């Protein structure tokens, strides 16, 4: 990834991931007329991009624990999501993760704002390097928090353009759910993702 530039080559790969997020957060669409309004203001924060290997496992555990404990009162599980994005890359599969809090009652509030934490390609499976061991450690962290969290796994076509999104529009990427509008610079929506 380090040799690649930051220009997004195919927005459909990003749209595929945005549609997954819209599906996961469909709980906020409480009325048919709200279907395409900007109800959920999302700030996606990159914690790990490709070629970032320092403290990835420690960061994942810290973010996971922080998202779970941010509620001041106990709630029925689950209270957090881990969305795993898997890309088949031939001999290996790359595994990316998005960690977020679930607030099912926030759909009543029209000024919802939430962070999503993106770990892009921190682990792989299918070969003998550190990637499979890292994937197993991440999965063990997730398993140890169930039922406080839920995990959803989605196969996606590519993750490279998603990483480029943070380089082109980031480092923190802001967009709206369910409309998937992403404010551009200065204030025009980026029509590639609408």
N, C-alpha and C positions, 0 to 999 in steps of 0.2 A: 504493500500500500504506500510505502514511503516514496516510491518512484512515480506514483500517479499524482496528477494534479487535482485541484479541488473542484473542477468543473463537473457538474452533474451531467451524465451522459444519457440517461434514460429515466425520466420522471416516473414511468410506470412502476418501477421497482419501489420507489418511495410511496406512491399512491397505494400499492399493495399493502404496505405496512400501515399507512394511515387508515385504510379501510378496516384492518384488523383492530386498530385502536377504537375506531368508531363503533365497531360491533361490540367490543368489550365494554364500552361506556354508553351503550344504548339505554342504560337505566336512567339516564338523565332526560330522555325524551318523553316527558310526561303527558304531552298533548299532541295530537296530530299536527296542529298548526305550528308547533315548535320544531317540527322535523328538520328544517334546514336553517334554523336560527343559530347564532353563535352563542350556545349556552355554556360551553365549557372552555375556559381560557387555559391552555396547556403550555407549560414551560418545560421543554425537554432538555435535560441537562446531560451532557456527555461525561460520564465518569471514566470510560475506557474506550479509546478508539483503536483501530488496528495498529500494531506495532507498539502499543503501550503495554508493557509487561510488569511494571513496578507496582507492587502492592495491589494487584487486581483482586486477589482473593480476599485480602483484608478489607478493601474498599467495598466489595460486594457484601461482606458480612456486616460492615458498619451501616451501609445504606439499608439493608434488609432489616436490621434491628431498629434503626431509626424510624423507618416507615411504620413498623409494627407498633412502636412505643409512642408515637406522636399523639395518640388519643389519650386524653386525661382520664376518661372513665372506661371501664371494661365494656367490651361490645361482644355480641355474638360473632363467632368466626364465620367467614374469613374477613379480615380487615385490610388485607393487602393482596396485590396481584403480582405475580411474576409471569410475564409473557415471554416465552422462549421462541426465538426465531431461528429455524434450522435451514441451512442452505446445503444442498447436495453439491459437492465440488469434485465429484469423481471418486478418488480413493478416500477422501475424507469428507466429513460433514462439519461445517462451522456452526457454532452455537453462539447466538447473541441473546441478550436479556434486557427486558425493560421492566423496571421495578416501580410500582406505584401504589398509592393508597386507594382503597375503595371507600367512597362515602355515598352510600346509596340514597341517603336522605337529602343530599345537596341539590337534587333536581328542583326543589322548591325555591331555591335561591337563584336568582338570575345573574348573579355576579360571582360565579364559581371560578376559582383559579386553583390550579394544582400543578405540582412538579411531577415529571416522569424522569426517571434516572436510566440512562441508556448505557449498557455495557456491550459494545459492538465488537464481536468476534474475540471474546476473551478465552474461548475454549474450542477445542476440536475433538473429533472422534475418528477412529479408523486408522491411526498410524501410531508409531511407537515413541513419539516425542512427549513433551510435557503437556500438550493439549488434552489428551484423554484423561490424564490424572487431574488436571485442573477442572475438567468437566465433571468428573466424579466428585471432587471436593465441593464444587458449586451445588451439584444435585444433593449431596449430603446436607449442606446448609439449608437448602429448600425443604427437604424431607423432614429435617429436625424442627421446622416451624409449622408444619401442617398439624392441626387444621386452622391455625391463625392466619395462614396465607393459602392462596390457591394458585396453582400453576396451570397455565394453558400453553400448549405447544402448537406452533404453526409452521408449516413448511413454506418458505418464500423462495423466489427465484434468484435473488441476488441481494447482497448486503452492502456492496461497495458504494453504490450511489447514496445509500442511507448515511454512510460514513462521510461522503462528500458533502451532504447537506449541512452537516455541522461545520465543515470548513468553509462552505460558500455563504451560508446564512447565519452561522452561529457566532460564538460558540454555543450560546443557548438559543434553541430554535423555538419560536412561539407560533402556535396555530390554534385554531378553534375546532371543537367538536360540537355538533355533528357535521357542520358545513365543510370542514377541512380547509377553510380559507387560512392562508398564511400571510400575514401582513408583510408587504415588501418594504423597500426603502424608497422614499421615506414612508408613505402610508398606502401605497397601492397594493392590492392583493396580488400575490404571485399566482397567476392563472395556471401554471403547470400543476398545481396541487389542489385546485378547487374542484 
